[in-house]
Amino acid sequence: MAVSIMHRVTGNGLATAGALGLVWWLMAAASGPEAYATFVTCATSPIGYLVMAGLSWFFFQHLCSGLRHFVLDMGAGYELKNNKLWSVLTFVLSTSLTIAFWAAICTGKF
């Protein structure tokens, strides 16, 4: 149940915060160098990095949960033990993917 609820929460969060961030970025780019510099300053602040890390975790959580739902829709994974395992792995994989993603960004490999 928690994975299904998080799937909805992350989908709505990505749609809302992601869309607002995209619109802000496009508006800043269209408004000129000063507006874009303000956007970059906000995006590269500690709070900006926290928001971007949160959005990337939302993305990976939604992705892993969506793959889990895809397998369930095919009729597999309904056994209680497997279902609990995949539910826990959804959170573990999304956190691991987020850490790997930000490690790649911070080391300059991305």
C-alpha positions, -999 to +999 in steps of 0.1 A: +000+000+000+028+024+009+045+019-025+012+025-043+006+057-024+042+069-029+037+062-067+008+087-067+026+112-045+058+111-066+038+114-099+019+144-086+051+159-072+070+155-105+041+169-125+037+200-102+072+208-090+088+197-123+065+217-144+070+248-122+108+244-124+107+240-161+085+270-166+107+291-143+138+280-162+122+288-196+109+321-184+143+330-170+161+320-202+136+341-223+138+371-200+175+377-204+209+372-187+199+389-154+168+367-149+187+336-159+215+345-135+189+348-107+176+313-117+210+298-116+218+314-083+186+299-068+191+265-085+227+261-072+219+272-037+217+245-010+179+247-011+180+244-049+202+213-047+179+198-021+149+204-044+167+189-073+179+159-053+143+154-041+129+156-076+155+131-088+145+107-059+108+113-069+117+104-105+136+072-096+109+062-070+082+067-096+102+047-122+109+017-099+073+017-087+060+019-122+081-011-132+067-029-102+032-021-112+040-032-148+051-066-135+020-068-113-002-059-143+012-089-162-001-111-133+033-119-117+045-110-082+012-113-062+027-139-038+029-122-004+066-128+001+076-116-034+052-086-032+068-075+001+103-080-013+096-059-044+080-032-023+111-029-001+133-031-032+114-002-048+126+021-020+161+007-018+166+009-056+152+044-059+175+057-031+205+038-046+198+052-080+195+087-067+228+085-048+245+071-079+230+098-101+242+126-078+276+110-073+280+110-111+270+146-112+293+157-084+323+138-097+318+153-132+311+120-149+277+132-161 
